[in-house]
Amino acid sequence: MLRINERDGAVTIDIAVKPRSSREGVGPVQADRLVVAVNAPPVDGKANEAVVRVLAETFGVPRSAVTIVRGETGRKKTIRIAGLTAAAVMRVTGG
């Protein structure tokens, strides 16, 4: 089950990144992390940029609202998304 922390008008969620995926997208939830698949390779921050873009598009927020809090160099990350509620995340992810 996905853990979502809602605080100060933002949510914090744990994600697992799948770089070099054939399709970009969000979901499913695996081992309490939301899977985010991106086309970009994990080189020179390209996968991180793609993660921010995909999450912003999925949740309908500007890219500036999505911040990588922890795990910038790994596949497991903690993401903060401003202007979003836990209920909105649950609606989109189904989790």
MOPAC internal coordinates of N, CA, C and O (Angstrom, degrees):
PM7 1SCF
backbone

  N    0.0000 0     0.00 0     0.00 0    0    0    0
  C    1.4402 1     0.00 0     0.00 0    1    0    0
  C    1.5274 1   109.29 1     0.00 0    2    1    0
  O    1.2310 1   121.16 1   -45.33 1    3    2    1
  N    1.2979 1   115.39 1   134.67 1    3    2    1
  C    1.4612 1   122.11 1  -177.95 1    5    3    2
  C    1.5248 1   110.17 1   -71.78 1    6    5    3
  O    1.2310 1   120.96 1   -50.95 1    7    6    5
  N    1.3253 1   115.76 1   129.05 1    7    6    5
  C    1.4642 1   120.80 1   175.94 1    9    7    6
  C    1.5227 1   108.34 1   -92.97 1   10    9    7
  O    1.2310 1   121.35 1   -54.32 1   11   10    9
  N    1.3206 1   115.02 1   125.68 1   11   10    9
  C    1.4594 1   120.70 1  -179.66 1   13   11   10
  C    1.5179 1   107.96 1  -123.91 1   14   13   11
  O    1.2310 1   120.47 1   -57.19 1   15   14   13
  N    1.3220 1   116.70 1   122.81 1   15   14   13
  C    1.4579 1   121.36 1   176.41 1   17   15   14
  C    1.5197 1   108.01 1  -104.04 1   18   17   15
  O    1.2310 1   120.81 1   -56.44 1   19   18   17
  N    1.3161 1   116.06 1   123.56 1   19   18   17
  C    1.4626 1   121.42 1   179.38 1   21   19   18
  C    1.5190 1   108.29 1  -110.12 1   22   21   19
  O    1.2310 1   121.04 1   -54.02 1   23   22   21
  N    1.3469 1   115.62 1   125.98 1   23   22   21
  C    1.4606 1   119.66 1  -176.39 1   25   23   22
  C    1.5194 1   109.74 1  -161.58 1   26   25   23
  O    1.2310 1   120.59 1   -43.44 1   27   26   25
  N    1.3116 1   116.48 1   136.56 1   27   26   25
  C    1.4696 1   122.86 1   174.82 1   29   27   26
  C    1.5274 1   112.48 1    54.12 1   30   29   27
  O    1.2310 1   120.16 1  -138.51 1   31   30   29
  N    1.3240 1   117.31 1    41.49 1   31   30   29
  C    1.4616 1   120.63 1   176.72 1   33   31   30
  C    1.5157 1   114.86 1    73.48 1   34   33   31
  O    1.2310 1   120.53 1  -157.98 1   35   34   33
  N    1.3297 1   116.60 1    22.02 1   35   34   33
  C    1.4641 1   120.77 1  -179.99 1   37   35   34
  C    1.5275 1   108.94 1  -145.98 1   38   37   35
  O    1.2310 1   121.03 1   -17.68 1   39   38   37
  N    1.3221 1   115.64 1   162.32 1   39   38   37
  C    1.4671 1   120.69 1   174.54 1   41   39   38
  C    1.5278 1   108.82 1  -118.55 1   42   41   39
  O    1.2310 1   121.54 1   -29.52 1   43   42   41
  N    1.3106 1   114.66 1   150.48 1   43   42   41
  C    1.4580 1   121.85 1   175.08 1   45   43   42
  C    1.5171 1   107.11 1  -121.78 1   46   45   43
  O    1.2310 1   120.96 1   -53.17 1   47   46   45
  N    1.3445 1   115.76 1   126.83 1   47   46   45
  C    1.4635 1   120.44 1   179.51 1   49   47   46
  C    1.5215 1   109.64 1  -134.29 1   50   49   47
  O    1.2310 1   121.41 1   -27.48 1   51   50   49
  N    1.3184 1   114.90 1   152.52 1   51   50   49
  C    1.4638 1   121.08 1   175.49 1   53   51   50
  C    1.5187 1   108.13 1   -93.62 1   54   53   51
  O    1.2310 1   120.78 1   -43.92 1   55   54   53
  N    1.3247 1   116.12 1   136.08 1   55   54   53
  C    1.4587 1   120.77 1   179.69 1   57   55   54
  C    1.5252 1   110.34 1  -127.95 1   58   57   55
  O    1.2310 1   121.25 1   -19.15 1   59   58   57
  N    1.3215 1   115.22 1   160.85 1   59   58   57
  C    1.4611 1   122.96 1   171.78 1   61   59   58
  C    1.5263 1   105.70 1  -122.75 1   62   61   59
  O    1.2310 1   120.35 1   -56.42 1   63   62   61
  N    1.3082 1   116.93 1   123.58 1   63   62   61
  C    1.4617 1   121.95 1  -175.89 1   65   63   62
  C    1.5229 1   110.19 1   -93.14 1   66   65   63
  O    1.2310 1   120.84 1   -43.48 1   67   66   65
  N    1.3256 1   116.00 1   136.52 1   67   66   65
  C    1.4613 1   122.56 1   172.69 1   69   67   66
  C    1.5205 1   107.43 1  -114.92 1   70   69   67
  O    1.2310 1   120.28 1   -86.36 1   71   70   69
  N    1.3287 1   117.08 1    93.64 1   71   70   69
  C    1.4676 1   120.01 1   179.26 1   73   71   70
  C    1.5371 1   110.75 1   -74.08 1   74   73   71
  O    1.2310 1   121.10 1   -16.63 1   75   74   73
  N    1.3169 1   115.49 1   163.37 1   75   74   73
  C    1.4732 1   123.24 1   178.60 1   77   75   74
  C    1.5302 1   112.63 1    56.06 1   78   77   75
  O    1.2310 1   120.11 1  -145.66 1   79   78   77
  N    1.3252 1   117.39 1    34.34 1   79   78   77
  C    1.4662 1   121.29 1   176.95 1   81   79   78
  C    1.5190 1   109.74 1   -80.73 1   82   81   79
  O    1.2310 1   120.75 1   -28.71 1   83   82   81
  N    1.3179 1   116.17 1   151.29 1   83   82   81
  C    1.4608 1   119.44 1   178.90 1   85   83   82
  C    1.5238 1   111.33 1   -71.76 1   86   85   83
  O    1.2310 1   120.50 1   151.03 1   87   86   85
  N    1.3264 1   116.65 1   -28.97 1   87   86   85
  C    1.4691 1   121.47 1   178.09 1   89   87   86
  C    1.5046 1   109.65 1  -126.73 1   90   89   87
  O    1.2310 1   120.66 1   -40.24 1   91   90   89
  N    1.3286 1   116.34 1   139.76 1   91   90   89
  C    1.4522 1   120.49 1   176.04 1   93   91   90
  C    1.5251 1   109.32 1   -91.04 1   94   93   91
  O    1.2310 1   121.05 1   -33.77 1   95   94   93
  N    1.3190 1   115.61 1   146.23 1   95   94   93
  C    1.4462 1   118.96 1   177.94 1   97   95   94
  C    1.5088 1   112.51 1   169.73 1   98   97   95
  O    1.2310 1   121.57 1    -4.23 1   99   98   97
  N    1.3352 1   114.59 1   175.77 1   99   98   97
  C    1.4540 1   122.35 1  -178.32 1  101   99   98
  C    1.5227 1   108.90 1  -117.97 1  102  101   99
  O    1.2310 1   120.70 1   -46.62 1  103  102  101
  N    1.3232 1   116.27 1   133.38 1  103  102  101
  C    1.4564 1   121.73 1   176.91 1  105  103  102
  C    1.5060 1   110.56 1   107.51 1  106  105  103
  O    1.2310 1   120.55 1   -19.85 1  107  106  105
  N    1.2617 1   116.55 1   160.15 1  107  106  105
  C    1.4666 1   131.22 1     0.88 1  109  107  106
  C    1.5237 1   111.55 1   -82.57 1  110  109  107
  O    1.2310 1   120.74 1     6.96 1  111  110  109
  N    1.3228 1   116.20 1  -173.04 1  111  110  109
  C    1.4589 1   122.01 1   174.35 1  113  111  110
  C    1.5238 1   106.98 1   -92.67 1  114  113  111
  O    1.2310 1   121.25 1   -52.62 1  115  114  113
  N    1.3375 1   115.22 1   127.38 1  115  114  113
  C    1.4675 1   120.57 1   177.95 1  117  115  114
  C    1.5205 1   108.60 1  -130.59 1  118  117  115
  O    1.2310 1   121.15 1   -53.44 1  119  118  117
  N    1.3148 1   115.41 1   126.56 1  119  118  117
  C    1.4781 1   121.62 1   178.08 1  121  119  118
  C    1.5246 1   111.69 1    50.51 1  122  121  119
  O    1.2310 1   119.94 1  -129.76 1  123  122  121
  N    1.2939 1   117.72 1    50.24 1  123  122  121
  C    1.4660 1   128.44 1   178.07 1  125  123  122
  C    1.5341 1   114.39 1    62.15 1  126  125  123
  O    1.2310 1   120.21 1  -160.62 1  127  126  125
  N    1.3275 1   117.21 1    19.38 1  127  126  125
  C    1.4765 1   122.03 1   174.83 1  129  127  126
  C    1.5183 1   109.71 1  -124.88 1  130  129  127
  O    1.2310 1   121.09 1   -38.47 1  131  130  129
  N    1.3153 1   115.51 1   141.53 1  131  130  129
  C    1.4530 1   121.57 1   175.83 1  133  131  130
  C    1.5293 1   108.26 1   -81.24 1  134  133  131
  O    1.2310 1   120.11 1   -54.07 1  135  134  133
  N    1.3131 1   117.40 1   125.93 1  135  134  133
  C    1.4571 1   121.47 1  -179.57 1  137  135  134
  C    1.5307 1   109.04 1   -81.83 1  138  137  135
  O    1.2310 1   120.77 1   -49.87 1  139  138  137
  N    1.3391 1   116.13 1   130.13 1  139  138  137
  C    1.4587 1   122.05 1   176.52 1  141  139  138
  C    1.5252 1   107.08 1  -121.96 1  142  141  139
  O    1.2310 1   120.83 1   -67.11 1  143  142  141
  N    1.3290 1   116.01 1   112.89 1  143  142  141
  C    1.4610 1   121.38 1  -179.48 1  145  143  142
  C    1.5251 1   109.35 1   -96.58 1  146  145  143
  O    1.2310 1   120.68 1   -48.20 1  147  146  145
  N    1.3341 1   116.31 1   131.80 1  147  146  145
  C    1.4625 1   121.90 1   179.10 1  149  147  146
  C    1.5234 1   109.98 1  -132.49 1  150  149  147
  O    1.2310 1   120.78 1   -27.66 1  151  150  149
  N    1.3225 1   116.12 1   152.34 1  151  150  149
  C    1.4660 1   121.46 1   178.19 1  153  151  150
  C    1.5235 1   112.19 1   -73.77 1  154  153  151
  O    1.2310 1   120.07 1   149.86 1  155  154  153
  N    1.3142 1   117.47 1   -30.14 1  155  154  153
  C    1.4621 1   123.08 1  -171.04 1  157  155  154
  C    1.5284 1   112.00 1   -66.58 1  158  157  155
  O    1.2310 1   120.62 1   -31.39 1  159  158  157
  N    1.3311 1   116.42 1   148.61 1  159  158  157
  C    1.4673 1   120.59 1   175.28 1  161  159  158
  C    1.5294 1   110.04 1   -79.44 1  162  161  159
  O    1.2310 1   120.18 1   -21.38 1  163  162  161
  N    1.3261 1   117.26 1   158.62 1  163  162  161
  C    1.4669 1   120.35 1   179.36 1  165  163  162
  C    1.5294 1   111.67 1   -82.27 1  166  165  163
  O    1.2310 1   120.75 1  -121.73 1  167  166  165
  N    1.3170 1   116.16 1    58.27 1  167  166  165
  C    1.4654 1   121.94 1  -176.33 1  169  167  166
  C    1.5298 1   108.97 1  -131.80 1  170  169  167
  O    1.2310 1   120.65 1   -44.62 1  171  170  169
  N    1.3278 1   116.37 1   135.38 1  171  170  169
  C    1.4697 1   122.53 1   174.96 1  173  171  170
  C    1.5257 1   113.37 1    53.91 1  174  173  171
  O    1.2310 1   119.83 1  -146.59 1  175  174  173
  N    1.3170 1   117.93 1    33.41 1  175  174  173
  C    1.4544 1   120.98 1   176.94 1  177  175  174
  C    1.5161 1   115.65 1    75.46 1  178  177  175
  O    1.2310 1   120.18 1  -174.18 1  179  178  177
  N    1.3346 1   117.27 1     5.82 1  179  178  177
  C    1.4649 1   120.30 1  -178.33 1  181  179  178
  C    1.5233 1   112.31 1   -64.05 1  182  181  179
  O    1.2310 1   119.88 1   139.59 1  183  182  181
  N    1.3288 1   117.84 1   -40.41 1  183  182  181
  C    1.4686 1   120.73 1   179.12 1  185  183  182
  C    1.5317 1   110.11 1   -66.73 1  186  185  183
  O    1.2310 1   120.01 1   141.33 1  187  186  185
  N    1.3282 1   117.59 1   -38.67 1  187  186  185
  C    1.4630 1   120.03 1   178.35 1  189  187  186
  C    1.5222 1   110.87 1   -63.49 1  190  189  187
  O    1.2310 1   120.15 1   137.25 1  191  190  189
  N    1.3270 1   117.31 1   -42.75 1  191  190  189
  C    1.4681 1   120.80 1   177.46 1  193  191  190
  C    1.5281 1   110.12 1   -60.88 1  194  193  191
  O    1.2310 1   120.50 1   138.33 1  195  194  193
  N    1.3171 1   116.66 1   -41.67 1  195  194  193
  C    1.4634 1   120.98 1  -179.95 1  197  195  194
  C    1.5252 1   110.84 1   -66.97 1  198  197  195
  O    1.2310 1   120.03 1   141.46 1  199  198  197
  N    1.3245 1   117.54 1   -38.54 1  199  198  197
  C    1.4722 1   121.25 1   178.03 1  201  199  198
  C    1.5234 1   109.72 1   -60.85 1  202  201  199
  O    1.2310 1   120.32 1   132.89 1  203  202  201
  N    1.3111 1   116.99 1   -47.11 1  203  202  201
  C    1.4669 1   121.16 1   179.66 1  205  203  202
  C    1.5276 1   109.98 1   -60.35 1  206  205  203
  O    1.2310 1   120.17 1   135.39 1  207  206  205
  N    1.3278 1   117.28 1   -44.61 1  207  206  205
  C    1.4648 1   121.48 1  -179.52 1  209  207  206
  C    1.5281 1   111.47 1   -63.31 1  210  209  207
  O    1.2310 1   120.45 1   132.12 1  211  210  209
  N    1.3299 1   116.74 1   -47.88 1  211  210  209
  C    1.4722 1   120.77 1  -177.67 1  213  211  210
  C    1.5319 1   110.67 1   -63.75 1  214  213  211
  O    1.2310 1   120.11 1   136.69 1  215  214  213
  N    1.3259 1   117.40 1   -43.31 1  215  214  213
  C    1.4638 1   119.92 1   179.30 1  217  215  214
  C    1.5303 1   111.37 1   -65.81 1  218  217  215
  O    1.2310 1   120.24 1   138.65 1  219  218  217
  N    1.3178 1   117.15 1   -41.35 1  219  218  217
  C    1.4691 1   120.52 1   178.34 1  221  219  218
  C    1.5285 1   110.76 1   -61.89 1  222  221  219
  O    1.2310 1   120.43 1   135.92 1  223  222  221
  N    1.3232 1   116.78 1   -44.08 1  223  222  221
  C    1.4669 1   120.34 1   178.78 1  225  223  222
  C    1.5269 1   111.31 1   -65.32 1  226  225  223
  O    1.2310 1   120.44 1   136.86 1  227  226  225
  N    1.3177 1   116.76 1   -43.14 1  227  226  225
  C    1.4659 1   121.57 1  -177.78 1  229  227  226
  C    1.5226 1   111.84 1   -63.24 1  230  229  227
  O    1.2310 1   120.36 1   136.71 1  231  230  229
  N    1.3225 1   116.91 1   -43.29 1  231  230  229
  C    1.4599 1   120.59 1  -175.51 1  233  231  230
  C    1.5250 1   113.46 1   -96.03 1  234  233  231
  O    1.2310 1   119.90 1   179.55 1  235  234  233
  N    1.3209 1   117.79 1    -0.45 1  235  234  233
  C    1.4593 1   121.19 1   175.84 1  237  235  234
  C    1.5170 1   114.43 1    67.64 1  238  237  235
  O    1.2310 1   121.15 1  -140.73 1  239  238  237
  N    1.3248 1   115.41 1    39.27 1  239  238  237
  C    1.4641 1   120.76 1   177.59 1  241  239  238
  C    1.5280 1   108.22 1  -122.61 1  242  241  239
  O    1.2310 1   119.98 1   -19.91 1  243  242  241
  N    1.3392 1   117.65 1   160.09 1  243  242  241
  C    1.4687 1   118.64 1   175.63 1  245  243  242
  C    1.5318 1   111.43 1   -67.85 1  246  245  243
  O    1.2310 1   120.64 1   -25.19 1  247  246  245
  N    1.3104 1   116.39 1   154.81 1  247  246  245
  C    1.4788 1   120.27 1   179.52 1  249  247  246
  C    1.5211 1   111.48 1   -57.74 1  250  249  247
  O    1.2310 1   120.68 1   147.25 1  251  250  249
  N    1.3143 1   116.30 1   -32.75 1  251  250  249
  C    1.4704 1   120.34 1  -179.05 1  253  251  250
  C    1.5260 1   112.15 1   -65.35 1  254  253  251
  O    1.2310 1   119.90 1   163.78 1  255  254  253
  N    1.3316 1   117.79 1   -16.22 1  255  254  253
  C    1.4681 1   121.59 1   179.67 1  257  255  254
  C    1.5276 1   112.06 1   -82.75 1  258  257  255
  O    1.2310 1   120.08 1   166.88 1  259  258  257
  N    1.3265 1   117.44 1   -13.12 1  259  258  257
  C    1.4677 1   122.12 1  -176.77 1  261  259  258
  C    1.5285 1   109.07 1  -102.84 1  262  261  259
  O    1.2310 1   120.85 1   -56.82 1  263  262  261
  N    1.3280 1   115.99 1   123.18 1  263  262  261
  C    1.4623 1   121.62 1  -177.80 1  265  263  262
  C    1.5299 1   109.76 1  -129.30 1  266  265  263
  O    1.2310 1   120.68 1   -43.22 1  267  266  265
  N    1.3153 1   116.31 1   136.78 1  267  266  265
  C    1.4667 1   120.84 1   173.46 1  269  267  266
  C    1.5266 1   106.73 1   -85.87 1  270  269  267
  O    1.2310 1   120.77 1   -65.66 1  271  270  269
  N    1.3261 1   116.14 1   114.34 1  271  270  269
  C    1.4590 1   121.79 1  -176.53 1  273  271  270
  C    1.5233 1   110.83 1   -85.80 1  274  273  271
  O    1.2310 1   120.61 1   136.12 1  275  274  273
  N    1.3464 1   116.45 1   -43.88 1  275  274  273
  C    1.4615 1   122.54 1  -179.25 1  277  275  274
  C    1.5151 1   109.79 1  -141.45 1  278  277  275
  O    1.2310 1   121.09 1   -29.28 1  279  278  277
  N    1.3152 1   115.51 1   150.72 1  279  278  277
  C    1.4532 1   120.57 1   172.49 1  281  279  278
  C    1.5160 1   115.03 1    87.29 1  282  281  279
  O    1.2310 1   120.14 1  -150.23 1  283  282  281
  N    1.3029 1   117.34 1    29.77 1  283  282  281
  C    1.4620 1   120.95 1  -176.59 1  285  283  282
  C    1.5279 1   113.15 1   -57.99 1  286  285  283
  O    1.2310 1   119.97 1   149.91 1  287  286  285
  N    1.3277 1   117.67 1   -30.09 1  287  286  285
  C    1.4659 1   119.51 1  -177.88 1  289  287  286
  C    1.5242 1   113.44 1  -103.20 1  290  289  287
  O    1.2310 1   119.90 1  -178.65 1  291  290  289
  N    1.3150 1   117.80 1     1.35 1  291  290  289
  C    1.4635 1   120.48 1  -179.25 1  293  291  290
  C    1.5213 1   111.79 1  -116.50 1  294  293  291
  O    1.2310 1   121.38 1    -2.96 1  295  294  293
  N    1.3245 1   114.96 1   177.04 1  295  294  293
  C    1.4684 1   119.67 1   178.65 1  297  295  294
  C    1.5178 1   112.07 1   -83.52 1  298  297  295
  O    1.2310 1   120.43 1   156.54 1  299  298  297
  N    1.3205 1   116.78 1   -23.46 1  299  298  297
  C    1.4588 1   120.64 1   176.58 1  301  299  298
  C    1.5196 1   108.07 1   -94.74 1  302  301  299
  O    1.2310 1   121.24 1   -56.88 1  303  302  301
  N    1.3368 1   115.24 1   123.12 1  303  302  301
  C    1.4583 1   120.42 1  -174.73 1  305  303  302
  C    1.5174 1   110.16 1  -133.63 1  306  305  303
  O    1.2310 1   121.29 1   -21.31 1  307  306  305
  N    1.3196 1   115.14 1   158.69 1  307  306  305
  C    1.4539 1   122.13 1   169.47 1  309  307  306
  C    1.5161 1   106.17 1  -113.38 1  310  309  307
  O    1.2310 1   121.07 1   -51.44 1  311  310  309
  N    1.3272 1   115.56 1   128.56 1  311  310  309
  C    1.4563 1   122.31 1  -174.19 1  313  311  310
  C    1.5174 1   109.53 1  -118.16 1  314  313  311
  O    1.2310 1   120.63 1   -39.75 1  315  314  313
  N    1.3272 1   116.40 1   140.25 1  315  314  313
  C    1.4659 1   122.25 1   173.61 1  317  315  314
  C    1.5217 1   107.33 1  -113.41 1  318  317  315
  O    1.2310 1   121.07 1   -49.81 1  319  318  317
  N    1.3390 1   115.55 1   130.19 1  319  318  317
  C    1.4583 1   120.61 1   178.80 1  321  319  318
  C    1.5225 1   107.88 1  -123.15 1  322  321  319
  O    1.2310 1   120.74 1   -66.59 1  323  322  321
  N    1.3280 1   116.18 1   113.41 1  323  322  321
  C    1.4637 1   122.13 1  -179.17 1  325  323  322
  C    1.5281 1   110.02 1   -77.98 1  326  325  323
  O    1.2310 1   121.37 1   -31.17 1  327  326  325
  N    1.3333 1   114.98 1   148.83 1  327  326  325
  C    1.4537 1   120.38 1   175.88 1  329  327  326
  C    1.5174 1   113.94 1    76.62 1  330  329  327
  O    1.2310 1   120.14 1  -157.67 1  331  330  329
  N    1.3112 1   117.33 1    22.33 1  331  330  329
  C    1.4615 1   121.75 1  -176.75 1  333  331  330
  C    1.5234 1   108.97 1  -131.14 1  334  333  331
  O    1.2310 1   120.43 1   -30.79 1  335  334  333
  N    1.3184 1   116.78 1   149.21 1  335  334  333
  C    1.4625 1   121.18 1   177.67 1  337  335  334
  C    1.5284 1   109.47 1  -108.78 1  338  337  335
  O    1.2310 1   121.15 1   -18.41 1  339  338  337
  N    1.3187 1   115.40 1   161.59 1  339  338  337
  C    1.4590 1   120.02 1   177.23 1  341  339  338
  C    1.5232 1   110.36 1   -62.30 1  342  341  339
  O    1.2310 1   120.48 1   143.44 1  343  342  341
  N    1.3271 1   116.68 1   -36.56 1  343  342  341
  C    1.4693 1   120.70 1   178.98 1  345  343  342
  C    1.5242 1   111.26 1   -62.43 1  346  345  343
  O    1.2310 1   120.10 1   141.07 1  347  346  345
  N    1.3203 1   117.42 1   -38.93 1  347  346  345
  C    1.4666 1   121.21 1   178.07 1  349  347  346
  C    1.5185 1   111.28 1   -65.51 1  350  349  347
  O    1.2310 1   120.29 1   139.94 1  351  350  349
  N    1.3190 1   117.05 1   -40.06 1  351  350  349
  C    1.4685 1   121.03 1   177.50 1  353  351  350
  C    1.5263 1   109.53 1   -63.96 1  354  353  351
  O    1.2310 1   119.79 1   136.64 1  355  354  353
  N    1.3129 1   118.00 1   -43.36 1  355  354  353
  C    1.4608 1   121.93 1   179.83 1  357  355  354
  C    1.5255 1   111.30 1   -63.02 1  358  357  355
  O    1.2310 1   120.14 1   140.25 1  359  358  357
  N    1.3312 1   117.33 1   -39.75 1  359  358  357
  C    1.4643 1   120.68 1   178.52 1  361  359  358
  C    1.5193 1   111.03 1   -62.27 1  362  361  359
  O    1.2310 1   120.24 1   136.72 1  363  362  361
  N    1.3129 1   117.15 1   -43.28 1  363  362  361
  C    1.4609 1   121.34 1  -176.87 1  365  363  362
  C    1.5299 1   111.49 1   -73.29 1  366  365  363
  O    1.2310 1   120.46 1   137.79 1  367  366  365
  N    1.3256 1   116.73 1   -42.21 1  367  366  365
  C    1.4627 1   120.45 1  -173.79 1  369  367  366
  C    1.5232 1   112.70 1   -89.88 1  370  369  367
  O    1.2310 1   120.45 1   160.38 1  371  370  369
  N    1.3125 1   116.74 1   -19.62 1  371  370  369
  C    1.4542 1   119.97 1  -176.43 1  373  371  370
  C    1.5220 1   112.70 1    69.93 1  374  373  371
  O    1.2310 1   120.89 1  -170.61 1  375  374  373
  N    1.3195 1   115.91 1     9.39 1  375  374  373
  C    1.4538 1   118.58 1  -174.81 1  377  375  374
  C    1.4531 1   112.61 1  -118.30 1  378  377  375
  O    1.2310 1   120.10 1   180.00 1  379  378  377

